[in-house]
Amino acid sequence: MGYTLPRQWTRKALIESLRIYFTGENLFTWSGIRSDYIDPEMAATNGNLRLYPWQRTYMFGVDVTF
């Protein structure tokens, strides 16, 4: 999702184009894992396999063209 500011708003700052955006991956995932810390290098603990939840990724950005 993104928004490009109108040119008349950015003209005074000598900016040709200014775009603000947000993107995300796996934003609506739920997991039954209730642990404060999970070691990704540890595949098993006491013979019990550990499962890892999907990771959420958020990214915000600004693209500026002068």
Contacts in CASP RR format, 6 or more apart in sequence:
PFRMAT RR
TARGET T0000
AUTHOR 0000-0000-0000
METHOD contacts of the structure
MODEL  1
MGYTLPRQWTRKALIESLRIYFTGENLFTWSGIRSDYIDPEMAATNGNLR
LYPWQRTYMFGVDVTF
1 21 0 8 1.000
1 22 0 8 1.000
1 23 0 8 1.000
2 19 0 8 1.000
2 20 0 8 1.000
2 21 0 8 1.000
2 22 0 8 1.000
3 19 0 8 1.000
3 20 0 8 1.000
3 21 0 8 1.000
4 17 0 8 1.000
4 18 0 8 1.000
4 19 0 8 1.000
5 18 0 8 1.000
5 19 0 8 1.000
5 20 0 8 1.000
7 16 0 8 1.000
7 17 0 8 1.000
9 18 0 8 1.000
10 16 0 8 1.000
10 17 0 8 1.000
10 18 0 8 1.000
14 66 0 8 1.000
15 64 0 8 1.000
15 65 0 8 1.000
15 66 0 8 1.000
16 65 0 8 1.000
16 66 0 8 1.000
17 63 0 8 1.000
17 64 0 8 1.000
17 65 0 8 1.000
18 62 0 8 1.000
18 63 0 8 1.000
18 64 0 8 1.000
18 65 0 8 1.000
19 62 0 8 1.000
19 63 0 8 1.000
20 60 0 8 1.000
20 61 0 8 1.000
20 62 0 8 1.000
21 60 0 8 1.000
21 61 0 8 1.000
21 62 0 8 1.000
21 63 0 8 1.000
22 58 0 8 1.000
22 59 0 8 1.000
22 60 0 8 1.000
22 61 0 8 1.000
23 58 0 8 1.000
23 59 0 8 1.000
24 56 0 8 1.000
24 57 0 8 1.000
24 58 0 8 1.000
24 59 0 8 1.000
25 56 0 8 1.000
25 57 0 8 1.000
26 54 0 8 1.000
26 55 0 8 1.000
26 56 0 8 1.000
26 57 0 8 1.000
27 56 0 8 1.000
27 58 0 8 1.000
29 53 0 8 1.000
29 54 0 8 1.000
29 56 0 8 1.000
31 53 0 8 1.000
31 54 0 8 1.000
32 53 0 8 1.000
33 51 0 8 1.000
33 52 0 8 1.000
33 53 0 8 1.000
38 50 0 8 1.000
38 52 0 8 1.000
40 52 0 8 1.000
42 50 0 8 1.000
43 49 0 8 1.000
43 50 0 8 1.000
44 50 0 8 1.000
END
